[in-house]
């Protein structure tokens, strides 16, 4: 009962602060562009060809391409299929609070599409609020089986959008060797003016030699650690924080909206 009352208090606070959070962020500074290259990357001009895509047409998730992922408990909430919708040419991954449940959402290609190397891109509009966060990432099905990322793969966070860190700020990361000896490349930070407004593209170029992270075609980071050389799958998710404190400034409901996902590959 105590937990339900605590959740109710947070719901009231969220309803009062949601609109304010869309206009204010005390960590925001002057807009910047921290890309390491100002040249727009075009995969077609770099020898890539479109290999796989989903434009999210129709009114239902295409289950030949995606499956709802991780239905069940997730941190302080619950991933629920009702939070996944397709309408008006977009995938809607939602976050909401209903009765005494905090709900998030995720879809993945674990059962439908796994591959090695390529240019992985989504076009998306990020969530409005602080707390729950949008993410586009890849994972190896063997990541818990060993510590060598070349053999067992990695988690590649193409992007995570923690709006509390700044409305025009985004992070990227690579993790591997799930377990007591888990390793990470460390958080990679990117800033781009206007990131919180409208649609943008977010992409990863994964080759045998590197990972490169892109926003709107601009390269922000390139690293060569934690390199996976095995098939991995894609995930799109609206993540739930680990504590009630983490949602005190959230918007409910909130949506991570995806226009398309495309995968480009080079011929072998």
C-alpha positions in Angstrom: 0.0 0.0 0.0 2.9 2.4 0.8 4.3 1.9 -2.6 1.0 2.6 -4.3 0.7 5.9 -2.4 4.2 6.8 -3.4 3.4 6.1 -7.0 0.2 8.2 -6.8 2.2 11.2 -5.5 4.7 10.9 -8.3 1.8 10.7 -10.9 0.4 14.0 -9.5 3.8 15.7 -9.7 4.4 14.4 -13.2 1.0 15.8 -14.4 2.0 19.2 -13.0 5.5 19.4 -14.3 5.3 17.7 -17.7 4.8 20.9 -19.8 7.4 22.8 -17.8 10.0 20.1 -18.6 9.5 20.6 -22.3 10.6 24.2 -22.0 13.2 24.1 -19.2 16.4 22.3 -18.5 18.8 23.8 -16.0 21.7 21.8 -17.5 21.3 23.2 -21.0 23.9 25.6 -22.3 24.4 27.4 -25.6 23.7 24.9 -28.4 26.7 23.3 -29.9 27.8 20.8 -32.6 30.5 18.5 -31.3 30.7 16.2 -34.4 34.3 15.3 -35.4 33.3 15.7 -39.1 31.0 18.2 -40.7 30.7 16.1 -43.9 27.4 14.3 -44.3 27.9 10.6 -44.6 25.9 8.9 -47.4 26.1 5.1 -47.2 25.1 4.7 -50.9 28.1 6.9 -51.9 30.4 4.8 -49.7 29.6 1.5 -51.4 26.7 0.4 -49.2 23.4 -1.0 -50.6 20.1 -1.1 -48.8 19.8 -4.6 -47.4 16.8 -4.5 -44.9 14.3 -1.9 -43.9 11.0 -1.2 -42.2 9.0 2.0 -43.0 6.3 1.1 -40.4 3.4 1.2 -42.7 0.0 -0.1 -41.8 -1.6 -0.4 -38.4 0.3 -3.2 -36.8 3.9 -4.2 -36.0 5.3 -6.3 -38.8 6.1 -9.4 -36.9 8.2 -10.8 -39.7 10.7 -8.1 -38.9 10.2 -7.3 -35.2 8.9 -8.9 -32.1 7.7 -7.1 -28.9 10.7 -7.5 -26.6 11.0 -8.3 -22.9 7.4 -8.4 -21.9 7.4 -8.4 -18.1 9.2 -6.6 -15.2 11.7 -4.0 -16.2 13.4 -2.0 -13.4 10.6 -0.3 -11.5 8.1 -0.9 -14.2 6.8 -3.3 -16.8 7.3 -3.7 -20.5 3.9 -4.1 -22.0 2.8 -4.9 -25.6 0.0 -2.3 -25.3 2.7 0.4 -25.3 3.8 -0.6 -28.8 1.7 0.9 -31.7 2.1 1.5 -35.4 0.1 4.4 -36.9 0.5 7.2 -39.4 3.6 5.6 -40.8 5.5 5.6 -37.5 6.3 3.1 -34.7 5.2 4.5 -31.3 7.1 3.2 -28.4 5.4 4.6 -25.3 5.9 5.2 -21.6 2.9 5.7 -19.3 1.6 5.2 -15.8 -1.7 3.4 -15.5 -3.2 2.6 -12.1 -0.3 1.2 -10.1 1.9 0.3 -13.1 4.8 2.1 -14.8 4.9 0.9 -18.3 7.6 1.0 -21.0 8.1 -0.7 -24.3 10.6 -2.4 -26.6 10.8 -4.3 -29.9 13.7 -6.3 -31.3 14.9 -8.4 -34.2 16.4 -11.3 -32.2 14.0 -13.8 -33.8 13.8 -12.3 -37.2 17.1 -10.6 -38.3 20.7 -10.9 -37.1 23.7 -9.8 -39.0 27.4 -8.8 -38.9 28.7 -5.4 -40.0 26.8 -2.6 -41.9 25.3 0.8 -41.6 22.3 0.8 -39.2 20.1 3.9 -39.3 16.8 5.0 -37.7 14.9 8.2 -38.2 13.1 9.1 -35.0 11.6 11.8 -32.8 12.8 11.6 -29.2 10.7 11.6 -26.0 9.6 14.9 -24.4 10.3 14.2 -20.8 13.1 13.6 -18.3 13.6 10.2 -16.7 12.4 7.5 -19.2 14.7 7.4 -22.2 14.7 6.4 -25.8 17.3 4.0 -27.1 18.4 2.4 -30.4 20.9 -0.4 -29.8 22.3 -3.8 -30.9 23.0 -6.9 -28.8 24.7 -10.2 -29.3 22.7 -13.3 -28.3 26.0 -14.8 -26.8 27.1 -11.7 -24.8 26.8 -13.6 -21.5 28.7 -16.6 -22.7 32.3 -15.3 -22.6 34.5 -12.2 -22.3 36.0 -11.9 -25.8 33.7 -9.5 -27.8 35.1 -10.8 -31.1 33.7 -14.3 -30.3 30.7 -13.5 -28.0 29.7 -10.1 -29.3 28.8 -6.8 -27.5 26.0 -4.4 -26.6 26.3 -1.4 -29.0 24.3 1.6 -27.8 23.8 3.4 -31.1 22.2 6.1 -29.0 20.5 6.7 -25.6 18.7 10.0 -25.0 18.8 11.0 -21.3 17.1 14.4 -21.6 18.0 15.3 -18.0 21.6 15.6 -19.2 20.6 18.3 -21.7 17.9 18.6 -24.3 20.5 18.6 -27.2 22.7 16.0 -25.6 23.0 12.3 -26.5 25.2 9.4 -25.4 26.6 6.3 -27.0 28.5 3.3 -25.6 29.7 -0.2 -26.1 29.6 -2.9 -23.4 30.8 -6.5 -23.5 31.6 -9.5 -21.3 28.3 -9.5 -19.4 28.9 -10.8 -15.9 31.3 -10.0 -13.0 34.0 -8.8 -15.4 31.8 -6.7 -17.7 33.7 -4.1 -19.7 32.8 -0.8 -21.4 34.3 1.7 -23.7 33.0 4.5 -21.4 30.2 7.0 -22.2 30.6 8.9 -25.4 28.9 12.3 -25.4 27.4 14.2 -28.4 25.8 17.6 -28.6 23.8 18.9 -31.6 21.5 22.0 -31.7 17.9 21.1 -32.2 18.2 17.5 -31.2 15.1 17.6 -29.0 12.8 18.9 -31.8 11.4 17.0 -34.7 12.9 14.0 -36.5 16.6 13.2 -36.7 18.6 10.2 -38.0 20.8 8.1 -35.7 23.2 5.6 -37.1 26.1 3.2 -36.5 28.7 2.1 -39.0 30.1 -1.2 -37.9 33.0 -2.7 -39.7 35.7 -5.3 -38.8 37.9 -2.4 -37.7 35.6 0.2 -36.0 32.3 1.5 -34.7 31.4 5.0 -35.9 28.4 6.9 -34.4 26.4 9.4 -36.5 23.6 11.9 -35.9 22.0 13.5 -39.0 24.8 12.0 -41.1 27.5 13.7 -39.0 30.2 11.5 -37.4 30.5 12.2 -33.7 32.7 9.3 -32.5 34.8 6.5 -33.9 36.2 3.7 -31.7 37.9 0.3 -32.1 37.4 -1.3 -28.8 34.8 -4.0 -27.9 34.6 -5.1 -31.6 32.1 -7.8 -32.3 32.6 -10.1 -35.2 29.4 -12.1 -34.9 25.8 -11.7 -35.9 23.8 -9.3 -33.6 20.2 -8.0 -33.6 18.6 -4.5 -33.3 16.5 -3.1 -30.4 14.3 0.0 -30.2 13.2 0.8 -26.7 11.5 3.3 -24.3 13.4 2.5 -21.1 12.1 2.9 -17.6 14.4 4.2 -14.8 15.4 2.1 -11.8 13.8 4.3 -9.1 10.7 6.4 -8.5 13.1 9.4 -8.1 14.0 8.8 -11.7 10.5 9.6 -12.9 9.7 12.6 -10.7 10.2 15.0 -13.7 8.9 12.6 -16.4 6.0 13.2 -18.8 3.3 10.6 -18.8 2.3 9.5 -21.4 5.4 10.0 -23.5 6.5 8.5 -26.9 9.6 7.6 -28.8 8.5 7.8 -32.4 10.3 6.0 -35.2 9.8 6.8 -38.9 12.0 4.1 -40.3 14.9 1.7 -39.7 17.3 0.8 -42.5 20.3 -1.5 -42.7 22.9 -1.0 -45.5 25.6 -3.6 -46.2 28.5 -3.9 -48.6 28.8 -6.8 -50.9 31.4 -9.3 -49.8 
